[in-house]
């Protein structure tokens, strides 16, 4: 792409897309017609710079309307926000869902990641390519978060409005229909279809999924909604933090940091304002629990964020949502709008004198943005690259202000903490891993989906619920950044401390079962390809290490024994370097699954 910004002009359609987001330009400096006043002084520069965080929504607006981002459109957006074009180009090319080269208005994303690869995505891609015409662009891509219905495809047709269709489990005709006639594609199953336990009386986090209408605020309230927020107002901010701390709730994203400590650290910062960010960018292959919660119980997140904001002194909250979740985006946007209209968000929440509102920001296909500081950069309109720590987000996070960041499952756990009380919540699970946990089970099982179990249940108990098939060869815990365990290790307790003692990780709750029909070397190669693609490239150990890891695995994909020994030794050296020297968790964990496959499963022996 030759950068001759200023020479290229936006089309009327591109200009309309940007103006619909930002409002009409006020002067020629922003792209309006030139007036006499514009020749005498420049206007709008500082306010425009303060809107740098609208860069990502602006790129989405153009991409949604046209299907790709032209030089003229990017130049116009840069004028509106006074962002240097080279920086905006760097942001636009950072995300997999955007294109700066012409392409058809319809893009069909076909998942080729672990669960879908095991379910035949290669054959699906080959069949779709034969039948698609020139009006559709097919993208082989990473996990779409539809692992319980693998193989999966997502069609996005640009326009006003943008139209989407999902085919999962996808056949070639289903995928082609979704791409060529999205309005005629079969409707998606309800969120409850992804919850084999739906309707069971003992559920806590999933109890409303399949029971309450996810579009109805009244239905949510009739099923216990907003009880927790009312108790929060009765306890006061310090009381809420004390209750969360006493419950033993830890983060459910994999790091397992105590939630109460994070909230207290943010609340005690004198710098204002404070911000709240919900990380709904679950891009770990095999993870789809947040999607199910957002599609099946979106008001729960709205209420939980309001509680968290009240406790930490935040008046502005952001949900950073995966761009590959169109139905979740629609459900959550409706829930936020309804809550605002009914007084559950806004300047005076429930008449308590507390102001709080939520903005939804869509990601655009970047696994690294699941790292909290990369997520902050993305919201602010920069490339989604991690920041060095310290300072930590509780001191300087989003927009340089104290910020508390939690994922969807962590926040939704706050509701039963307040409704049950900390002692009752802490009595669930184990002493160090308290409360219920959601597990995303996929692969070689009869009933894939999201399961809710108390911490402490064993891996075998979970797999029996899911109906593990004969010929089990390995189980991947924690997704691509996790580790493999053998079929004789199913007694591992599903707790953070139990998996650590067993030499593996629980991660975000991914459990992928693979039988003996799945070629393990090619599975490991796919994991290496994933990390090579998703590395942001900021630090050398990760940027170079992920490439070297893939190269070595590609050389030995069909070799074992002495023929692979040198490359296995190289993998170990590269893996140690990435783990010890990478800036963030992506590089630090990129070697985990390969290492566990070599050491626990005997791969390449």
GICOR-V305700 format. One record per run of one state. SS is the DSSP state (alpha for helix, beta for strand, coil for the rest). FROM is the first residue (numbers start at 1). TO is the last residue. Records with the same first field share a line. If there is no record, write none. Layout:
SS=FROM-TO / FROM-TO
//
This chain:
coil=1-11 / 23-27 / 31-36 / 40-44 / 50-51 / 67-70 / 82-84 / 93-105 / 112-113 / 119-120 / 132-135 / 142-146 / 150-151 / 158-162 / 169-171 / 181-181 / 185-190 / 195-216 / 223-226 / 236-236 / 248-249 / 251-257 / 268-273 / 281-288 / 297-297 / 313-313 / 322-325 / 342-345 / 347-348 / 352-355 / 363-366 / 371-371 / 380-397 / 401-402 / 421-421 / 427-428 / 430-433 / 435-435 / 444-444 / 446-448 / 455-457 / 467-467 / 469-471 / 478-478 / 482-482 / 486-486 / 490-492 / 494-495 / 502-509 / 516-519 / 535-539 / 557-561 / 582-584 / 590-591 / 601-605
alpha=12-22 / 28-30 / 37-39 / 45-49 / 52-66 / 71-81 / 85-92 / 114-118 / 121-131 / 147-149 / 172-180 / 182-184 / 191-194 / 217-222 / 227-235 / 237-247 / 259-267 / 289-296 / 298-312 / 326-341 / 349-351 / 367-370 / 372-379 / 398-400 / 408-420 / 422-426 / 459-466 / 479-481 / 487-489 / 496-501 / 520-534 / 540-556 / 562-581 / 585-589 / 592-600
beta=106-111 / 136-141 / 152-157 / 163-168 / 250-250 / 258-258 / 274-280 / 314-321 / 346-346 / 356-362 / 403-407 / 429-429 / 434-434 / 436-443 / 445-445 / 449-454 / 458-458 / 468-468 / 472-477 / 483-485 / 493-493 / 510-515
//
